């Protein structure tokens, strides 16, 4: 029995659960084989971006029909730029909407996004398939977000 418990503990991926105050943007950073890491959205699809010198970069795996929400506070920045890349050049995935602090939304966008903030506050960028252009898509994607 001791060996079974040790095996279960030793083979569990190293994970760090991170949460904001309201638990909406929980996410898990997991380490895969070969020290390759990715960010897994919470059950509701939220990832709270962690900026360093105005930049945040995440790599994650999106499931078919899943919407991923990248959340952040604009602070005193006036603009956001973002790029979305996948190993599959024909991937049916894009920046779908940007949700503003006042509840309004803008979009859709493509695999690049450039947006001037009308006000400071909490923003969400959604990532989803283009339902008019193809089939549901799943796979790895990388997003880089820059605040200016």
WOURDA-V243178 format. One record per residue. N is the residue number from 0. RES is the residue in three letters. PHI is phi as a letter, one per 20 degrees, with the letter a starting at -180 (999 if undefined). PSI is psi as a letter, one per 30 degrees, with the letter a starting at -180 (999 if undefined). OMEGA is omega in whole degrees, 0 to 359 (* if undefined). Layout:
# WOURDA-V243178
n=N res=RES phi=PHI psi=PSI omega=OMEGA
n=N res=RES phi=PHI psi=PSI omega=OMEGA
This chain:
# WOURDA-V243178
n=0 res=UNK phi=999 psi=e omega=179
n=1 res=UNK phi=f psi=e omega=180
n=2 res=UNK phi=f psi=e omega=179
n=3 res=UNK phi=f psi=e omega=179
n=4 res=UNK phi=f psi=e omega=179
n=5 res=UNK phi=f psi=e omega=180
n=6 res=UNK phi=f psi=e omega=180
n=7 res=UNK phi=f psi=e omega=180
n=8 res=UNK phi=f psi=e omega=184
n=9 res=UNK phi=f psi=f omega=184
n=10 res=UNK phi=e psi=g omega=178
n=11 res=UNK phi=f psi=k omega=180
n=12 res=UNK phi=f psi=k omega=176
n=13 res=UNK phi=f psi=k omega=182
n=14 res=UNK phi=c psi=k omega=176
n=15 res=UNK phi=c psi=j omega=180
n=16 res=UNK phi=e psi=k omega=181
n=17 res=UNK phi=c psi=k omega=183
n=18 res=UNK phi=c psi=k omega=170
n=19 res=UNK phi=e psi=a omega=187
n=20 res=UNK phi=g psi=e omega=185
n=21 res=UNK phi=e psi=g omega=175
n=22 res=UNK phi=m psi=g omega=181
n=23 res=UNK phi=f psi=e omega=187
n=24 res=UNK phi=d psi=h omega=174
n=25 res=UNK phi=f psi=k omega=174
n=26 res=UNK phi=b psi=l omega=181
n=27 res=UNK phi=c psi=k omega=172
n=28 res=UNK phi=d psi=j omega=184
n=29 res=UNK phi=d psi=k omega=176
n=30 res=UNK phi=d psi=k omega=178
n=31 res=UNK phi=e psi=l omega=177
n=32 res=UNK phi=g psi=k omega=179
n=33 res=UNK phi=m psi=g omega=180
n=34 res=UNK phi=l psi=g omega=176
n=35 res=UNK phi=e psi=k omega=183
n=36 res=UNK phi=d psi=l omega=177
n=37 res=UNK phi=b psi=l omega=179
n=38 res=UNK phi=d psi=k omega=180
n=39 res=UNK phi=d psi=k omega=180
n=40 res=UNK phi=f psi=l omega=174
n=41 res=UNK phi=f psi=l omega=179
n=42 res=UNK phi=g psi=f omega=180
n=43 res=UNK phi=e psi=g omega=174
n=44 res=UNK phi=n psi=g omega=185
n=45 res=UNK phi=e psi=k omega=172
n=46 res=UNK phi=c psi=k omega=178
n=47 res=UNK phi=e psi=j omega=183
n=48 res=UNK phi=f psi=k omega=179
n=49 res=UNK phi=d psi=j omega=185
n=50 res=UNK phi=e psi=k omega=173
n=51 res=UNK phi=c psi=j omega=183
n=52 res=UNK phi=l psi=h omega=177
n=53 res=UNK phi=m psi=g omega=182
n=54 res=UNK phi=c psi=k omega=174
n=55 res=UNK phi=c psi=k omega=178
n=56 res=UNK phi=c psi=k omega=178
n=57 res=UNK phi=c psi=l omega=170
n=58 res=UNK phi=c psi=k omega=184
n=59 res=UNK phi=b psi=l omega=176
n=60 res=UNK phi=d psi=k omega=180
n=61 res=UNK phi=d psi=k omega=177
n=62 res=UNK phi=e psi=l omega=177
n=63 res=UNK phi=g psi=k omega=179
n=64 res=UNK phi=m psi=g omega=179
n=65 res=UNK phi=e psi=k omega=171
n=66 res=UNK phi=d psi=k omega=176
n=67 res=UNK phi=d psi=k omega=179
n=68 res=UNK phi=d psi=k omega=175
n=69 res=UNK phi=e psi=k omega=184
n=70 res=UNK phi=d psi=k omega=179
n=71 res=UNK phi=a psi=l omega=174
n=72 res=UNK phi=d psi=k omega=183
n=73 res=UNK phi=f psi=f omega=182
n=74 res=UNK phi=l psi=b omega=179
n=75 res=UNK phi=e psi=g omega=179
n=76 res=UNK phi=f psi=l omega=184
n=77 res=UNK phi=d psi=f omega=186
n=78 res=UNK phi=b psi=l omega=174
n=79 res=UNK phi=c psi=k omega=171
n=80 res=UNK phi=c psi=k omega=181
n=81 res=UNK phi=b psi=k omega=175
n=82 res=UNK phi=c psi=k omega=180
n=83 res=UNK phi=c psi=k omega=179
n=84 res=UNK phi=c psi=l omega=177
n=85 res=UNK phi=c psi=l omega=174
n=86 res=UNK phi=f psi=f omega=181
n=87 res=UNK phi=e psi=j omega=183
n=88 res=UNK phi=f psi=f omega=180
n=89 res=UNK phi=d psi=g omega=182
n=90 res=UNK phi=f psi=k omega=178
n=91 res=UNK phi=e psi=i omega=181
n=92 res=UNK phi=b psi=k omega=183
n=93 res=UNK phi=b psi=l omega=167
n=94 res=UNK phi=f psi=j omega=185
n=95 res=UNK phi=e psi=e omega=183
n=96 res=UNK phi=b psi=l omega=166
n=97 res=UNK phi=d psi=k omega=181
n=98 res=UNK phi=d psi=k omega=185
n=99 res=UNK phi=e psi=l omega=180
n=100 res=UNK phi=g psi=f omega=181
n=101 res=UNK phi=e psi=g omega=178
n=102 res=UNK phi=n psi=f omega=176
n=103 res=UNK phi=f psi=l omega=178
n=104 res=UNK phi=c psi=l omega=177
n=105 res=UNK phi=c psi=l omega=179
n=106 res=UNK phi=p psi=a omega=9
n=107 res=UNK phi=e psi=l omega=179
n=108 res=UNK phi=c psi=a omega=175
n=109 res=UNK phi=d psi=b omega=178
n=110 res=UNK phi=e psi=g omega=172
n=111 res=UNK phi=c psi=l omega=181
n=112 res=UNK phi=c psi=k omega=172
n=113 res=UNK phi=c psi=k omega=187
n=114 res=UNK phi=b psi=k omega=175
n=115 res=UNK phi=e psi=k omega=181
n=116 res=UNK phi=f psi=k omega=176
n=117 res=UNK phi=f psi=f omega=180
n=118 res=UNK phi=a psi=l omega=177
n=119 res=UNK phi=f psi=l omega=177
n=120 res=UNK phi=q psi=a omega=182
n=121 res=UNK phi=e psi=k omega=181
n=122 res=UNK phi=c psi=l omega=174
n=123 res=UNK phi=c psi=k omega=174
n=124 res=UNK phi=d psi=k omega=180
n=125 res=UNK phi=e psi=k omega=178
n=126 res=UNK phi=c psi=k omega=183
n=127 res=UNK phi=b psi=l omega=175
n=128 res=UNK phi=f psi=l omega=168
n=129 res=UNK phi=e psi=j omega=187
n=130 res=UNK phi=f psi=f omega=179
n=131 res=UNK phi=e psi=f omega=190
n=132 res=UNK phi=d psi=f omega=182
n=133 res=UNK phi=r psi=a omega=183
n=134 res=UNK phi=e psi=l omega=173
n=135 res=UNK phi=g psi=k omega=186
n=136 res=UNK phi=c psi=k omega=171
n=137 res=UNK phi=c psi=l omega=178
n=138 res=UNK phi=q psi=a omega=180
n=139 res=UNK phi=f psi=k omega=174
n=140 res=UNK phi=b psi=l omega=178
n=141 res=UNK phi=c psi=k omega=179
n=142 res=UNK phi=c psi=k omega=174
n=143 res=UNK phi=d psi=k omega=181
n=144 res=UNK phi=c psi=k omega=179
n=145 res=UNK phi=c psi=k omega=175
n=146 res=UNK phi=d psi=k omega=181
n=147 res=UNK phi=d psi=999 omega=*
